[in-house]
Amino acid sequence: MKTFLTLSLAALIATTTTTVSANEAEDGHTHTNDHEHGHKCACDAITYDFDIDCANTQAMTDALARLQAGQCASNCNNFACEKDWLIVQTHHDHCPEDGIPVAIENGFHDYDGVCSSCDIVRQEIPGAPQCPTVNCTDGSGNLAFQRLLTKSCNSQCSETDCKDDWLTLRVAHDFCENGALSQSSEEGLHALEEPCANFQCNLPLDQIANTLECSPEDLKQAHDDHGDDHADHDASPNMAPGGSGNGDGFDMGSAGVTNLALGAVALFMNLLVAALF
């Protein structure tokens, strides 16, 4: 009898530990910050209530100042940081280079690896040819940057020696996911913008026209996803309203489950002690 009860206790502890570990792993997963694009900036502008206006440079620099004051480079998982980052990122990626404040260009990369970004493309540049096709996964943007340095294109950006590599770097910077370029290529691009300013290009015009449109379906998806994110960020670790997603009652969260499970083990141990002795 004692052997049976002892084995039962061991089995219960093992089961409880597995359950608690699974819940803690799940909770850790839901709070990781994935920096992948997925929502159109046009929809996020509606969800977060800001205007996409390339003429309003004050709004850009004000948002950057709030990012800095809020220490968003170390933790971007709150509504204020998310909104201000989206203001900065949307205008940085969409507006003409010569209209973006220097502070935005210099401060942008402090946050692009921390905060979640949205999808938008550069405005049409009148008279510019279509951009070359760039492979975002083969390092071609970094190789182009190295060739630009080797050919001293930062001092004299000629059509013969520099144009093709400059456009490759420009496209990789503007249209590839974060991480396609090294940090040195990301930052070094800005030193090439002025000498290579004569060489510009456009994405296909249908992509440019579509970038500021937000369909009802896209808006709903953005709203739902951001709503889930904010619930995760704001919920109490022990009692999260509606966290189970089934619309009724409360989700106790991993800490609540852990406490309940350990309490059950303690109660069962007391019963075993009474039975054994």
N, C-alpha and C positions, 0 to 999 in steps of 0.2 A: 504493500500500500504506500509506504513511504517512497519507494523507488518510483512508482507511478506518479505520485504528486510532484516529486522533484523534476521528473522529465516533463510533466505538464507545465511547470513553472518555467523551465528553460525554453520550451516551445513558445510560450506566451511572450517572454522577453524578446526572443528572436523576431517574432512576428511584429511586436510593437516597435522594435528598433528599425526594422525594414520600413514600416509604415511611416514612422517619423522622418526617416532619411528621405523617403520618396517625396513627402510633403515639403521638406526643406529644400530639396533640389528643385521641385516645381516652383516654389516661391522665389528661389534665386533666379530661375530662368525668366520669370515674368518681369523681373526688375532689371534685367540687363538692358543696356542701351544700344540697340542696333542702329548703325549710322547709314542705313541704306535709304536711297530714294524710293518713292512709291506714290506720293501724292503730288498732284499738280500744284504749283505755287498759286495759281489762280484760285484754286479751291481753298487752300490754306489761308489766303488773304481774306476770304469770306469768313472762314471759321474763326480766325483770330482777329478779324475786324481791323485790317489795315489796307491802305491803298498802294497799288503798284504805280508809282509816279516817278519817272526818272529825273524830272525837274526838281523834285523836293529833296535836295541833298541834306537839308537840315534834319529831316526825318531819319535819314540813314545814319548820320553822325550821332544824333540823339540816342538811337537804338544801340549803337556801338558803345556809347558812354554808359548806358544802363547795363549792358553785358559785362563791362569791366567792373562797374560798381557792385554788381550782384555776384561777382566771382563765378560767372557761368562757365569759365574755362575749366573749372574743376568739377562742377556739377550743373548740368544743363537740364535736369529732369524736373522742371517746374514750369508753370504756365508762362510766367514773366520772361524767363530765359528763352523758352521756345519761341515765343512771339517775337522778341527782339532779334533773335538769331535769324528767324525767317525773313524779317524785314531787311536785315543786312544781306543775307544770302541771295534773296530774290533779286534785289537791285544790283548786287555785284555780278550775278550771272546773266542778267537780262539787259542792263543798260549799256549804252556806248561807253567804251573805255575812257574816253576823254571827259566824260561827265561824272565819273565816279571819284569821290573825294580820296585824296592820298591816304587819309586815316583809315578808310575802309579797305583799301588795297593792302595796307600794312598790317591791319588788325585781323583781317579775314581768317587767316590760317591759324590763329590762336583757337578758333572755335570749330573749324570745319571737320576736325577729327573727333569732336566731342558731342556736338549737337546734331540732331537729325535734320536732314535737308529735304527740300522738295524739288520737283522737276520743272525746269523752265529753260528756254533757249534764248540766245542773244537776239536782240532786235535786228530787223533787216537793215543792212548797210546799203544805201542806194548806189547802184552801179558796180557793186562788188561781185566777183564770180562765185560760183558754188564752191564750197569747201571740199578739200580732198577727203577721201575715206581713210579713217585711222583705226587700226586695231588697238583696242584699249587694253589688251592683255599681254602684248608681246614686248612691252618696254620701248616701243618706237618713239614715244614722246620724250623719254629720257635720252635716248640716243640722238634725237634731233637737237636737244638742248646742248649736249656735249659737242656736237659738230658746230653749232652756232658759236660756242665759246672758242673752239679751236680756230675758227675762221674770223675771230674778232668782230662778230656781227653786232656786238653791243656798242661798238664805236662807229662802224660803218656797215649798215645793213643793205647789201647790194642785191639786186634781183638775181644775178647769176649765182652767187655763192650762198645766199641766205634765205631767199623767199620761200622755197619749198620746205625747208626745215622749220622756218618760223611758223608757217601755216600748220604744219604737223603738230608742233608744240602748242599752238593756239587752240587747235581743235581738241587735242587731248586734255588741255586745261579746262576748256569750256564745256565739253560734252561727255567726257568719261567720268565714271564713278570716282569718288574719293579713294586715293590709293594708287591710281593708275600712274601718277607721277610721283617722283621722290620729292621730299621737302625742298631740296636745293633747286630742283627744276621748277616747282611751284613758285618759289620766291624769286628765283632768277629770271623768270619770265617777265616780271615787272620792270627789270632793268633793260629789257629789250623792247618794251612797248613803244617808247619814243623813237629810237632809231629805226624800228621796223613799222612805224605807223602807216606807211604808204601801202602796206600789203594786208588786205582784209579779205574776208570771204563770208558767204552766207550758207546756212543750211538750206535744204529744199524749202521753197516758199510755203508749201502746205504745212510743214512742221512749224514754221515761224508763226503762221496765221493761227494755228491751233493752240499755241502755247498759252494764250491768255483766255482761252475758253474753258468753262467749267460746266460740264453737263450735270443734270440732276443726280445721275447715278454716281458720278465722280464726287460730287459734293457730299452725298450721303455717306459714301465710303470714308471720305476724309473726316467727316464729323463723327462717325461711329468709332473709327480707329483712335482719333484723338480723345474722344470721350473715354474709351477704355484705358488709354495711357494715363489720363489725368486721374481716373479712379484708382489705378495702381499706385500712382505717386502720392495721393492724398490719403489713402485708406490707413486706418490704424492697423498695426501688425497683429493685434489680437482680436479685433472685431471689425470686419469689413462688410458694410451693408451691401447685400446683393452680389457679393463677389463670386458666388457659385455660378452666376449667369442664368439661373433658372427663374429669376424674377420673384421668388418668394423667400421670406425669412432672411437670415443672416448667414454669411460665410465666416466661420470662426478664424480663418487664417491658420498658417502653419504653427504659430506659437500656441494658439488655442488648442489645436489638435494635439500638439506635443504635451501640453499640460494635462489634458484629459486622459491621454494614453498612459502617461506616467502615474497619474492618480489611480487608474484602474489596476496597474501593476502593483502599486503599494497596497491597495485593498486586498488583492488576491494573495499577496505575500502574507498579510496578517491572518487571512483565513487558513493558509497552509500551515503557518506556525501553530495556530490553535489546533489544527487537525493532527499535526505531528507530535505535539507535546501536551 
